[in-house]
Amino acid sequence: MKNKYLFNYIFLFGLFLLILNDHLLKAAYGNWFTGKLSDVAGLLILPMFLKYLFPISTKKSVLFTIVFFVFWKSPLSQFFIDSFNSLGLYNMGRVVDYTDFIAFLILPFSMYVLDNIEHFEIKLPPINIQKIATHSLLLLTTFAFFATSQDVDIEPEDYLSGCCLTDPVELNIGAGSIYVPTMFTPDGNGINDIFQVSADSNILQIDTFTIFNQFTGDIVFEKIAMTAITPENGFDGIVADTVAATQYLYYLVVTSIDNVTMRVNGSICSLPCEEPLNVPRPDRIDDCAFPIQYDIVNGYDENIDSQEDLNCF
């Protein structure tokens, strides 16, 4: 019976993980990992879902999953999303991020499960209960897939809630050193407009400089093998033609001239303080460290005037 494609340990685990991640983990621990976890869980169970719905082979169910996911994660799907949202039934959304394709790594395991489904099958109760359980599971799975495609709904008070709770990064890496601030103000006035890593001449390059949306885990900025550590190679705060008051997560890999490599991660707050903002004032905003507060000889110096009033709340 085709019910085995839904009622098996792997499908139920993947569905549970998808719902748990979208409705709990992303909100509590929004980062790169939780951003990708829903993609992995979704790709794990989608071929099984398709096998239940249609009389197709395992290879075709996986092939359709790949084609659909590539389409969904590309700009080609925007017309479909806009058309659907115009109906006013549901606010569907997604972010184009090609690093999401790493989730394809789960598909060989999904194929293995489908080819050996009897080993994972859960024996069902009498037929009348089976129908109720099957219909309930179909509805729950459909809801889970739609919820994954929903725009993230974040309250304004959450945007900057974690700003400047930690100290700026000051690290010695081999013969060199780096400084990473905790806030920048992309308001176009030429002061602290760019989020950049500051480094002395003994840092060879920034191997990886990646910035993520803290709520979805999607990449909003990335530079690779950056030898010119200058503001021109920093993040200007513009995402989808918009500058937002929010907090981002970052991940760095830095190498010194004596071939010492270190990985660093943390958070950075974007505060375009040009006009009043519809967000609460962060509790520790006076503790924020800015890009301008770096001296190449002495490193971070909190006594350097940040030149920011931050009276925009």
ZINOR-V122324 format. One record per backbone hydrogen bond with DSSP energy under -1.0 kcal/mol. NH is the residue of the N-H (numbers start at 1). CO is the residue of the C=O. E is the energy in kcal/mol with one decimal. If there is no record, write none. Layout:
NH|CO|E, NH|CO|E
This chain:
4|1|-1.3, 5|2|-2.1, 6|3|-1.6, 7|3|-3.3, 8|6|-1.6, 9|120|-2.2, 12|8|-2.3, 13|9|-2.0, 14|10|-2.8, 15|11|-2.6, 16|12|-2.3, 17|13|-2.6, 18|14|-2.3, 19|15|-2.3, 20|16|-2.7, 21|17|-2.5, 22|18|-2.2, 23|19|-2.0, 24|20|-1.4, 25|20|-1.9, 26|21|-2.7, 28|24|-2.2, 29|25|-3.5, 35|31|-2.0, 36|32|-1.6, 37|33|-2.0, 40|36|-2.2, 41|37|-2.7, 42|38|-2.6, 43|39|-2.5, 44|40|-1.8, 45|41|-1.6, 46|42|-2.1, 49|45|-2.4, 50|46|-2.6, 51|47|-2.0, 52|48|-1.7, 53|49|-1.9, 54|50|-2.9, 56|54|-2.0, 61|57|-2.1, 62|58|-2.2, 63|59|-2.7, 64|60|-2.7, 65|61|-1.7, 66|62|-2.3, 67|63|-2.5, 68|64|-2.9, 69|65|-2.4, 70|66|-2.5, 71|67|-2.3, 72|68|-3.0, 73|69|-2.2, 74|71|-1.4, 77|74|-1.5, 78|75|-1.7, 81|77|-2.3, 82|78|-2.9, 83|79|-2.3, 84|80|-2.5, 85|81|-2.8, 86|82|-1.6, 87|84|-1.5, 88|85|-1.5, 92|90|-1.1, 93|149|-4.6, 100|97|-2.1, 101|98|-1.4, 102|99|-1.7, 103|100|-2.1, 104|101|-1.9, 105|102|-1.7, 106|103|-1.9, 107|104|-1.8, 110|106|-1.8, 111|107|-2.6, 112|108|-2.1, 113|109|-2.3, 114|110|-2.2, 115|111|-2.4, 116|112|-1.1, 119|116|-1.7, 120|117|-1.3, 122|7|-2.6, 130|126|-2.0, 131|127|-1.8, 132|128|-1.2, 133|129|-2.6, 134|130|-3.0, 135|131|-2.6, 136|132|-2.2, 137|133|-2.2, 138|134|-2.4, 139|135|-2.1, 140|136|-2.3, 141|137|-2.5, 142|138|-2.4, 143|139|-2.4, 144|140|-2.2, 145|141|-2.3, 146|142|-2.1, 147|143|-2.7, 148|144|-1.7, 150|147|-1.1, 151|91|-1.3, 158|155|-2.2, 159|156|-1.2, 163|160|-1.9, 165|162|-1.3, 169|180|-1.9, 171|178|-1.7, 173|176|-2.5, 176|173|-2.3, 178|171|-2.2, 179|198|-2.6, 180|169|-2.2, 182|289|-2.2, 183|289|-1.9, 184|269|-2.5, 185|192|-3.0, 187|185|-2.6, 195|235|-2.8, 198|179|-2.7, 200|177|-1.8, 203|200|-1.6, 204|255|-1.3, 205|255|-1.9, 206|226|-2.8, 207|253|-1.7, 208|253|-1.5, 209|223|-2.3, 210|251|-2.5, 211|221|-2.6, 212|249|-3.3, 213|218|-2.8, 217|213|-2.4, 220|211|-2.9, 221|211|-1.3, 223|209|-2.0, 225|207|-2.4, 226|206|-3.0, 229|227|-1.1, 230|228|-1.7, 233|230|-1.6, 234|231|-2.1, 235|195|-2.6, 239|242|-3.0, 242|239|-1.1, 246|270|-1.4, 248|268|-3.4, 249|212|-2.0, 250|266|-2.6, 251|210|-2.5, 252|264|-3.8, 253|208|-2.0, 254|262|-2.8, 255|205|-2.5, 256|260|-2.3, 257|202|-2.6, 259|256|-1.7, 262|254|-2.6, 264|252|-2.7, 266|250|-1.7, 268|248|-2.6, 269|182|-2.1, 270|246|-3.3, 271|184|-2.4, 273|271|-1.6, 277|312|-3.5, 285|282|-1.2, 287|284|-1.9, 288|285|-1.4, 293|290|-1.5, 295|299|-2.5, 299|295|-3.3, 301|293|-2.0, 304|301|-1.8
